Amino acid sequence: MNLSDAGLDGYPVRLVTLENEHCTAVLTDLGARLLELHVPDRDGVRADVVLGRPDLRATFSDPHYMGSTAGRYAGRIRGATFTLDGRTHHLARNEGANHLHGGARGFDRYAWSTAVHPGEEAVTFSRVSPDGEEGFPGALTAAVTYRLDGPGLVVGMSATTDAATAVRLVHHSYWNLAGHDSGHVLDHVLRLRSGHYVALDDELLPTGEVRAVDATPFDFRDPTPLGRGNARVHNRGAGRVSGDGGGYDHVWVLDGTGMRVVAELSDPASGRRLELATDQPGLCLYAGGYLGGTSAKGGGEYGGFAGVTLETTGFPDDVNIAHFPSPVLRAGETYAHEMRLTFSTT
């Protein structure tokens, strides 16, 4: 493990490198963020498989949340309002009339405190979100731990509050297993252990209905290339338009409960394979349809569908939909969320 300092407008920025014989991860306190993850292909050649921005300034203001910890509530909230214990809370509106990923300045746009773990390839980032930040009630103390474990990266998120609030933290890396700068991911093959998905309207907000994936582009129960159904999925979230129809930006209802393997993603060309396990009820897959023209680390630009997110999570707008699992956290309770990313080759 290596801890180093950089700078942004005269302020210190912490960079942490975790490394073992299988992989190397580079992280920063800016948004408790994963900047790089290098893993080998079938020939043992390592490549960085997460998308990122060209410098710290672009990273800290990135509208795509690349590699960050999104919160306090990751996902969309209709009308940027919710009612809790009889009181209505008005949140920041940062996607049309709605709230997305924590608001105008979510958790991704703060510098977190950094604590390395002596004797381990691990680091914990933490911050206190004050009562009223972006409209949310309660002071929230949040922590995110990244740990290398053999050929994998474990991401553990936790939070406590002094008053009832809504909380959902999400790790928001974009994955391209061929290498972050290698083009689109539509030929990546995905398997999801899910028979249902959350139906969305034109604003990418849930209708409240959970639908079966049978005979739809959302059926990944068998290994399926992302591009096979992506062009059949059209959305215009917050007025955005993509010439390729927008593609996937949806939440699947995961089979099972507790910590379990829920997804496998592989790149046929390089042979890299990612296995994802989580304790969460849902998974948001965004195929990167709106990434076109975004400046990339190492120079150049990313095209549309340059990376795919696998965000383990709850359900969108669940704070307003009573039959969805509740995101409410109360004083004396602890929010806990774990995801494990294990890399191998085929």
ZAGURO-551331 format. One record per residue (C-alpha): residue number from 0; x, y, z. Coordinates in steps of 0.001 Angstrom, whole numbers. Each point is the difference from the previous one (the first is absolute). Layout:
% residues N
ATOM pos       X       Y       Z
ATOM NUM       X       Y       Z
...
This chain:
% residues 346
ATOM pos       X       Y       Z
ATOM   0       0       0       0
ATOM   1    1182    3489    -842
ATOM   2   -1401    3326    1241
ATOM   3     919    3178   -1860
ATOM   4   -1128    3603    -313
ATOM   5    -981    2038   -3040
ATOM   6   -1650    3383    -202
ATOM   7   -3081    1726   -1376
ATOM   8    -154    3805     172
ATOM   9    2457     -49    2884
ATOM  10   -1912   -2581    2033
ATOM  11    1548   -3398     782
ATOM  12   -1405   -3068   -1709
ATOM  13     726   -3459    1363
ATOM  14     821   -2794   -2433
ATOM  15     123   -3593    1250
ATOM  16    1408   -2932   -1968
ATOM  17    -973   -3530    1045
ATOM  18    1893   -2846   -1623
ATOM  19     388   -3750     188
ATOM  20    1112   -2711   -2413
ATOM  21   -3360      73   -1762
ATOM  22    -951    3639    -459
ATOM  23     794    3654     700
ATOM  24   -2567    2583    1108
ATOM  25     526    3767     151
ATOM  26   -2453    1980    2134
ATOM  27    -508    3569    1154
ATOM  28   -1766    1822    2789
ATOM  29   -1771    2137   -2649
ATOM  30   -3387   -1637     135
ATOM  31    1388   -3160    1682
ATOM  32     770   -1030   -3560
ATOM  33    1641   -2813   -1938
ATOM  34    2247    1571   -2651
ATOM  35    1656   -3084   -1483
ATOM  36    -226   -3771     249
ATOM  37    2560   -2074   -1883
ATOM  38    -726   -3706    -532
ATOM  39    1524   -2610   -2388
ATOM  40   -1491   -1454   -3173
ATOM  41     249   -3665   -1024
ATOM  42    3632     590   -1042
ATOM  43     913    1687    3284
ATOM  44      70    3521   -1470
ATOM  45   -1414    2562    2398
ATOM  46   -2318    2837   -1020
ATOM  47   -1920    2683    1866
ATOM  48   -3660   -1048    -231
ATOM  49   -1795    3005    1537
ATOM  50    -837    3204   -1853
ATOM  51    1310    3316    1358
ATOM  52     652    3641    -758
ATOM  53    3324    1526   -1168
ATOM  54     906    1960    3160
ATOM  55   -1071     741    3565
ATOM  56   -2008    3090    -930
ATOM  57   -2086   -1915   -2543
ATOM  58    -310   -2892    2455
ATOM  59   -1335    2154    2821
ATOM  60   -2662    1634   -2213
ATOM  61    -822   -3082   -2084
ATOM  62   -3746     -73    -801
ATOM  63     171   -3745    -672
ATOM  64    1098    -957    3558
ATOM  65    2845   -2152   -1350
ATOM  66    1382   -2275    2704
ATOM  67   -1600    2039    2762
ATOM  68   -2075    -682    3068
ATOM  69   -3413    1475    -865
ATOM  70   -2316    1122    2803
ATOM  71   -1464     901    2401
ATOM  72   -2738   -1584   -2097
ATOM  73    1208   -1522   -3275
ATOM  74   -2727    -299   -2597
ATOM  75   -2953    2161    -971
ATOM  76   -2681    1515    2239
ATOM  77   -3112    1267   -1769
ATOM  78    -652    3702     394
ATOM  79    3009     210    2345
ATOM  80   -2301    -451    3000
ATOM  81    -890   -2675    2515
ATOM  82   -2048    -137    3194
ATOM  83    1375   -1674    3108
ATOM  84   -1773    -164    3347
ATOM  85   -2525    2576   -1174
ATOM  86    2542    2570   -1162
ATOM  87     652     753   -3676
ATOM  88    3615     536   -1018
ATOM  89     885    2008   -3102
ATOM  90    3252   -1112   -1594
ATOM  91    2319    1537   -2563
ATOM  92   -1324    -341   -3562
ATOM  93    2913    -935   -2212
ATOM  94   -1589   -2065   -2778
ATOM  95   -2967    1901   -1363
ATOM  96   -2562     199    2796
ATOM  97    1463   -3044    1738
ATOM  98    2806    -861    2392
ATOM  99    2913   -2199   -1129
ATOM 100    2986   -1490    1843
ATOM 101      26    2337    2993
ATOM 102    -784    3295   -1702
ATOM 103    1933    2975   -1330
ATOM 104    2939    -868    2209
ATOM 105    -248   -3617    1000
ATOM 106    2507   -2183    1803
ATOM 107    2031    -315   -3207
ATOM 108     966    3700     207
ATOM 109    1517      62    3475
ATOM 110    3448    -880    1275
ATOM 111    -357   -2810    2547
ATOM 112    2283    -782    2943
ATOM 113    2495   -2789    -712
ATOM 114    1156   -2806    2310
ATOM 115    2270   -2772   -1265
ATOM 116      -9   -3444    1601
ATOM 117    3509    -952    1169
ATOM 118     983   -3466   -1131
ATOM 119   -2864    -202   -2497
ATOM 120    -584    1112   -3561
ATOM 121   -2989    2055    1129
ATOM 122   -1128    3577     573
ATOM 123   -3069    1605    1575
ATOM 124   -1430    3340   -1070
ATOM 125   -2492    1768    2274
ATOM 126   -1986    3231     237
ATOM 127   -2834    1598    1964
ATOM 128   -2894    1329   -2043
ATOM 129   -1658    2708    2123
ATOM 130   -3715     250     666
ATOM 131   -1666    1764   -2937
ATOM 132    2715    -713   -2578
ATOM 133   -1738      -5   -3420
ATOM 134   -3281     -12    1956
ATOM 135     461   -3293    1878
ATOM 136    -845    -183    3704
ATOM 137    2431   -1243    2614
ATOM 138    3766     130     343
ATOM 139    1350   -3090   -1746
ATOM 140    3409   -1545     721
ATOM 141    1075   -2090   -2992
ATOM 142    2988   -2252    -684
ATOM 143    1224   -1939   -3034
ATOM 144    2721   -2655     220
ATOM 145    1854   -1357   -3032
ATOM 146    1956   -3210     553
ATOM 147    1934   -2277   -2336
ATOM 148    -804   -3644     700
ATOM 149    1906   -2362   -2278
ATOM 150   -1182     589   -3583
ATOM 151   -2769    2315    1111
ATOM 152   -1009    3363    1378
ATOM 153   -2430     205    2931
ATOM 154   -1951    3235     477
ATOM 155   -1743     411    3346
ATOM 156   -2251    2976     735
ATOM 157   -1582     964    3308
ATOM 158   -1811    2925    1597
ATOM 159   -1663    1137    3214
ATOM 160   -2292    2961     628
ATOM 161   -1213    2118    2909
ATOM 162   -3506     350   -1479
ATOM 163   -2167   -1921   -2439
ATOM 164    1105     475   -3610
ATOM 165     205   -1737   -3385
ATOM 166    3356   -1496    -909
ATOM 167    1346   -2104   -2796
ATOM 168    3709       7    -861
ATOM 169    1148   -1338   -3365
ATOM 170    3377    -790   -1541
ATOM 171    -143    1499   -3501
ATOM 172    2882   -1369   -2069
ATOM 173    -404    -525   -3736
ATOM 174    1524   -3295   -1130
ATOM 175    1619    -839   -3311
ATOM 176    1779   -3327     385
ATOM 177    1892     443   -3266
ATOM 178    1637    3113    1480
ATOM 179   -1531    3372     796
ATOM 180    1044    1501   -3360
ATOM 181    -850   -2938   -2251
ATOM 182   -3353    1080   -1461
ATOM 183   -3545   -1092     809
ATOM 184   -1123   -2789    2323
ATOM 185   -2955   -1223   -2061
ATOM 186    1849   -3252    -761
ATOM 187     512    -719    3704
ATOM 188   -2017   -2999    1159
ATOM 189   -2169     362    3103
ATOM 190   -1832   -2436    2207
ATOM 191   -2352    1312    2697
ATOM 192   -1683   -2128    2632
ATOM 193   -3277    1846    -310
ATOM 194   -3413    -814   -1400
ATOM 195   -1504    3471     457
ATOM 196     788    3658    -596
ATOM 197   -1422    3332    1155
ATOM 198   -2191    1616   -2679
ATOM 199     864    3648    -734
ATOM 200   -1725    2960   -1629
ATOM 201    1521    2519   -2431
ATOM 202    1822    1764    2844
ATOM 203    1672   -3251    1069
ATOM 204   -2155      -2    3116
ATOM 205   -1859   -3115    1160
ATOM 206   -3663    -520    -732
ATOM 207    -211   -2222    3069
ATOM 208    -333   -3119   -2106
ATOM 209    2462   -2889      84
ATOM 210     -66   -1983   -3249
ATOM 211    1227   -3439   -1030
ATOM 212    2973       5   -2372
ATOM 213   -1436   -2774   -2174
ATOM 214      44     853   -3737
ATOM 215    1473    3474     649
ATOM 216    3443    1594    -563
ATOM 217     424    -167    3795
ATOM 218     444   -3772     108
ATOM 219    3619    -784     910
ATOM 220    -683   -3243    1843
ATOM 221    2159   -1711   -2604
ATOM 222    3308    1598   -1098
ATOM 223    -948    2646   -2582
ATOM 224    1963    2745   -1821
ATOM 225    -984    3460    1242
ATOM 226    -507    1180   -3558
ATOM 227   -2607   -2615    -841
ATOM 228   -2844    1886    1677
ATOM 229    1511    3397     747
ATOM 230   -1266    1737   -3162
ATOM 231   -3549   -1130     832
ATOM 232      73    1950    3261
ATOM 233    -972    3641    -533
ATOM 234      69    2734    2606
ATOM 235     176    3766      70
ATOM 236     769     536    3668
ATOM 237    -146    3711     936
ATOM 238    -273     892   -3682
ATOM 239    3259   -1724   -1014
ATOM 240      25   -1444   -3491
ATOM 241    2303   -2701   -1326
ATOM 242     111   -1014   -3634
ATOM 243     204   -3604    1156
ATOM 244   -3136     191    2119
ATOM 245    1690     587    3336
ATOM 246     242   -3671     853
ATOM 247     -16   -1620    3399
ATOM 248    -324    2198    3089
ATOM 249   -2172   -2278    2124
ATOM 250    -168   -1892    3273
ATOM 251    -408   -3771     147
ATOM 252   -1552   -1764    3005
ATOM 253    2657   -2481    1091
ATOM 254    -824   -3591     872
ATOM 255     677   -1129    3544
ATOM 256     967    1845    3158
ATOM 257    3162     509    1994
ATOM 258    3472     -48   -1461
ATOM 259    -137   -1911   -3304
ATOM 260    1389      55   -3528
ATOM 261   -2392    2004   -2180
ATOM 262    1829     757   -3266
ATOM 263    2804   -1070   -2304
ATOM 264    1423    2280   -2693
ATOM 265    2614   -1137   -2513
ATOM 266    1885    1363   -2999
ATOM 267     454   -2681   -2683
ATOM 268    2971    1767   -1600
ATOM 269    2243     319    3077
ATOM 270   -1457   -2861    2008
ATOM 271    -421    2188    3082
ATOM 272   -2944    -938    2198
ATOM 273   -1607    1831    2925
ATOM 274   -2155   -1798    2563
ATOM 275   -2133    2253    2216
ATOM 276   -1410    -926    3398
ATOM 277   -2098    2264    2230
ATOM 278   -2434      93    2908
ATOM 279   -2295    2538   -1713
ATOM 280   -3458    -632   -1538
ATOM 281     625    1731   -3340
ATOM 282    2566     720   -2686
ATOM 283      60    3066   -2237
ATOM 284    1557    -661   -3385
ATOM 285     758    3126   -2024
ATOM 286    1597    -741   -3360
ATOM 287    1545    3464    -386
ATOM 288   -2198    1200   -2837
ATOM 289     620    3667     840
ATOM 290    3793    -155     425
ATOM 291     833    1083   -3551
ATOM 292    2431    2929    -150
ATOM 293    1156    -340    3630
ATOM 294    3730     679     426
ATOM 295    1893   -3118    1033
ATOM 296    3021    -715    2157
ATOM 297    3055    -402   -2166
ATOM 298   -1401    2353   -2630
ATOM 299   -2749    -140   -2573
ATOM 300   -3692    -458     602
ATOM 301   -2324   -2832     938
ATOM 302   -2757    -948   -2408
ATOM 303   -3509   -1044     842
ATOM 304    -189   -3351    1811
ATOM 305    3701     180     938
ATOM 306    -672   -1562    3393
ATOM 307   -2744   -1682    2006
ATOM 308    -897     512    3651
ATOM 309    -980   -2827    2320
ATOM 310   -1372    2000    2940
ATOM 311   -1228   -2193    2843
ATOM 312   -2856    1917    1553
ATOM 313   -3641     193    1035
ATOM 314   -2802    1116   -2314
ATOM 315    -356    3525   -1455
ATOM 316   -2353    2394    1812
ATOM 317    -595   -2681    2634
ATOM 318    -372    2730    2606
ATOM 319   -3318     885   -1687
ATOM 320   -1254   -3483    -949
ATOM 321   -1286   -1908    2986
ATOM 322     235   -3514   -1468
ATOM 323    3695     398    -880
ATOM 324    2661    -845    2627
ATOM 325     388    3077    2193
ATOM 326    3195    2128     -45
ATOM 327    -870    1657    3324
ATOM 328    2749     -44    2623
ATOM 329    -787    1007    3583
ATOM 330    2127    1056    2928
ATOM 331    1555   -3047    1650
ATOM 332     -23   -2019   -3228
ATOM 333    2921    -682   -2351
ATOM 334    -202      -1   -3782
ATOM 335    2245   -2729   -1428
ATOM 336     700    -828   -3644
ATOM 337    2675   -2281   -1417
ATOM 338    1039    -919   -3521
ATOM 339    2797   -2374   -1037
ATOM 340    1574     174   -3447
ATOM 341    2025   -3107    -867
ATOM 342    2077    -106   -3182
ATOM 343    1047   -3047   -1989
ATOM 344     514   -1003   -3637
ATOM 345   -1711   -2298   -2438
